[in-house]
Amino acid sequence: MEKNISTKVCGFLRRHKLLIFRIMKRSQFILLILFSISTFGFSQKVTIKMGKVTLSNALKKISNQTNLDFFYNAEMFDMKRVVDVDFEDVDVITVVRRIVGNKYVVEFQGDDVLLIIPKEEAGQQKIVVRGEVVDENGVGLPGVTVVEEQARTGATTDFDGNYQIRVSPDAVLTFSYMGYITQKIPVAGKSDISVQMKPDISELSEVVVTGYQNIQKKLFTGASSTVKPVDIQQAGVPEVSRMLEGKVAGVSVQNVSGTFGTGPKITIRGASSIYGETRPLWVVDGVVLENVVNITADQLSSGNANTVIASSIAGLNAEDIASIEVLKDASATSLYGARAMNGVVVVTTKSGKRGKLSVNYSGQFALNLKPTYNSYNIMNSQDQVAVFREMDTKGNLNITDVANRRNGGIYNLYYNALGTLNSDGSFVYENTPEGKAKFLQKYELINTDWFDELFNLSQTQTHSLSLSSGNEKSQVYASTSYYHDPGWSKANNTRRVTANINTNFKLSDKVQFGALSNLSLRKQKLPGTFSRTTDVVNGQFERDFDINPFSYALNTSRASRPYNDHGEYENYRMNWTDFNILRELDNNYIDMDVLDAKLQLKFNYKIMDGLEWTSIGNMRYVKTSQKHIITEDSNAANAYRAADNATVREANVFLFDDPDYPNQMPKVVLPYGGFYNRNDIDLESYYFRNTLNYEKTFDNIHDLNVFGGQELRFINRDFSGFEGVGIQYNKGNSVYVDPDFYKFRSLTSSKPFSVSEERERFLSYFARVNYAYHSKYIVTLTGRYDGSNKLGNSRDARWLPTWNVGGAWDLKQENFLSEADFLSRLKLRATYGLTANLGVAENALAIYMSSTTTRRDANRVENQIYIDALENSELTWEKQHELNLGLDLGFLDNKITLNTDVYFRKGFDLIDYVQTSGIGGQFTKAANFADMSTKGVELTLNSQNIYTQDFKWTTNFTLGYYDQEITRLENSPRVVDLVLSGGGAYIGGPQRGLYSIPFAGLSEEGIPTFYDEKGEVTSSVNFQSTDVDFLKYEGRVDPNLTMGLTNRFRYKNFELDFFLSYQGGNVIRLDPAFSASYSDLSVFTEEFKNRWLIPGDENKTNVPVILSQRQLNEDSGLGVTYNNYNYSTERVAKGDFLRLKTVGFTYYFEDNLLSNLGLSNLSMQLQSVNPWLIFSDKKLHGQDPEFFRAGGVAYPITKIITYTLRVGF
């Protein structure tokens, strides 16, 4: 953006424009104008014979011939004044002095800039004003323009940010620097005036960082959004990806799990693949950050342990981030070719700046609030016991069943206590109705707050320290950070340390070299968990030994307690043996270690003016170790030893029923010790890229940029697993193994160890041509050619060309709009292109796996190779055509800006799973048979509502909406595939739609009934049926409407900001709360108060009856019936919600105090994150609309209050 007080002749001269944007690419400095007199400048001779020409043409000719630029106020010259230019072998400064006249002073500012200012009028009183100009971090800013507007005299700051100027005592000084807000400060007779410049986000965003290039916004034809860390920060939240929620139009961020390392579910413009990867590509400092594990969006919400290493940027410290660019359409992502179908998020980290050493510290001290039962409709203990009494009268809690049941609560305690004697020999509790009532009365008044018992008011800390320094030859930025979360729940603990160093060296005028290194170390404790499985018969998820504290608090009766009357753990029954959640958390846990190290080198060579060669090499190593400790005192180990009687032995699935001895009772094969299960995943990635960039402006009219290169990627993933058995932790880790244990495991195809590997190789060539005429008409052509080893021998499939064509028209530069002063920007954009992704299927070649045969006798076990997947040579890339139409508007000198995009996507060759006859050896085959269309609109509005010296109020509003339809799908889903909470894919619906079994009401006995595929009322629906047309489509699972509203108020040194996030257009499956049978450990929701009790209630309520033992004995299929109810039309809520995401108050200390303390900046902030869910569907009853209650390691996001201190030296 040009300033009237610093106008260059003929606008920005050609060479100066190139210089500005080349510097912006490297260090975000715009122009360094130094005060030292250049020997080279004075000695430069020119010969120029033009005769009588205008002053404008004369200066332009001198600039083109000498590569010098001129710095002056355009208002002080008559540029049309005719001057005589006839010089031969004369110093250039002498030539300029003669043609501008003796009323002006001409002097060098740096090596290649001539400053032209008026001479002072005789007799005018002047004073000398000195000072320092620093940036937002307190680092001196070179090249800042300091001007006394009335006299039109000026100066620029030197290398350290210092300046000196002679002005009138009552003058007003204007400080301006591209990328920063212009400040006007009255002199008022002061001789020392220092200024801290504030970034102007609107100007900084005039460059689009694609990861390959930095492109001027005015020459960019694609759809992208830039966000700065200051605008998205959520204190106390270490995950950078979560901060994008509501900040970028068209980007959906769903916090399906709040556990550190998991990361949210992010989609840009909706999902682009039906069964494959839907996450965007993350690029950090120009290089793709590969995922340690490839996890689909559905798996992300599973709660499995490997989800905590799913986030590729979990090791990135938010304080090290300089900017984030979100690339959305085919044009913006085109250089990423066959990896960019889901969009790209480009993160640029901070680099060193020229100037004196700058040290900055930030400390965040966060308080994570406990969850409370006030948010949920869980029955209190008194109501719970009332339900237990009803179950007792229906025969569900008789002494025989309770004593041998897998799980048991207070009734199990009562029956175990019947033999307990008082000191006088009498029974503590008698086996009479009165004795039972006495026992139950004690527990119905307990009302245990399991959230209080299992969660902490945890205080997390994040400390970050950074240093920045540099000169003309080298710059360095170094930082380190420490994050510690002692655990929101008693099962969790996280520590993370990061270190980062970024250096740049100017070896000569043509050669630059940069090195960047990152290191992240994480130690994390999690509740012990096994992977989730799906019971397709009964239509439910299952997980053995799930001890997730959040799930436990919501699934366990409040009429139970953690400690008995003697202060000892109170033991309930789970998995046929003693269980106490607090003891279990101490004896069943996962220790996760993650090391993430990266080294990146960059080499730049300026071949000639406008042509540059860049080479980048990157090496990254990630090592993850997951150690699942299950001690001998844990319920998960003791379950293998639970053999109280014959009934328990027959029921206990953890005992070994040896097929060689069919008449023998199931036996214990883990008599001692516990387990040590370990899983390691290692990632090695190597990346090499060479590019040539040619940038040239011809005649100040034609801008041409040609960019091209090649890149090579190697990715190695190694997986290993080990199950250690019989580890006696209390006896020095000694091991006792019963050989029959491995026989037991071998019959279930479970192996004690496993090793596997993945090898990915990619080679790509790419080119981009951008042409602009007067920066008004812009055309962009991009092409890329990708090759991968993951698509077999087929040349047609292995290599894929992708392309894009884009254009833009800057209407504001047209003559018919030049007089529209209210309009500061009007630009139309249009792009069309092809992007792609590798599908989820990888069997372009047959996949062979090694294993051992399943045999009864271990001596007969043989090595084997089996075919995991048959060759499918016709597999190819998933592809997508996209048309994007954009409009950029600016009003009132860009105080109001509006960016709108409309897009149309056509996905084709998407992976589908097709049912076959099985003749070829497979009944289900992956094929590129599916198509999907998406269309949507995005809007971003920024406004400076009030912008005065003391008070500022700015607003940011984002909106994204899309509609999606699967137009071709050969897959035949089952009922269970469509009704579960994650939804499923079905032709005519979105990528993930939620379907329900039509509820037909309760029967005369209070049992749920449904409409089947024939429209007839039935008591149960087969979850495995592929006849799904009768299911009701409820809506999409993922929100298709997202909005964000940020308001920021600044009064002098005080700042208040708040951010609202809205998501909607989706539906949510309510958590399954109903079962055919319950135990005395079960929890009940308030809905059960309206349950069916007597005939006729079916006309008043839709809450089913609690079944009697007689009914369960007579009909074994009632388990399916009640799960049908959980996935019926009765159990759906709207997903729309509005959340106050952040509200913060910041105080910036006065400059005078900072000077006295020797500080460059000092601020304090108090911020609350997720303080208020303003509205959501009342049917949710506290269920978080974003969170899937999957158990395992999954937790919802927390409410956080954070104090932040920032200090700069």
PyMOL commands that set and color helices and strands:
alter all, ss='L'
color gray80, all
select helices_A, chain A and resi 4-6+14-27+39-43+55-66+74-76+92-100+201-204+217-219+229-232+240-244+297-300+305-309+318-320+334-339+373-375+381-393+399-404+410-417+433-444+450-454+549-555+581-587+635-641+646-651+729-731+739-746+789-791+795-798+811-813+815-817+858-860+975-979+1086-1090+1097-1099+1109-1114+1118-1126+1151-1157+1178-1180
alter helices_A, ss='H'
color red, helices_A
select strands_A, chain A and resi 45-54+69-71+82-91+104-108+113-118+127-134+145-148+153-156+162-167+172-176+183-186+195-196+207-209+214-216+224-227+251-254+265-268+281-284+287-288+321-327+344-349+355-368+458-470+474-485+493-506+511-527+533-535+540-542+572-574+577-579+588-608+611-630+674-698+702-728+734-735+753-773+777-788+799-810+823-837+847-852+863-869+878-891+896-915+924-947+951-968+993-996+999-1002+1008-1011+1017-1018+1032-1036+1041-1051+1054-1064+1067-1069+1132-1134+1137-1148+1161-1176+1200-1208
alter strands_A, ss='S'
color yellow, strands_A
deselect
rebuild
show_as cartoon
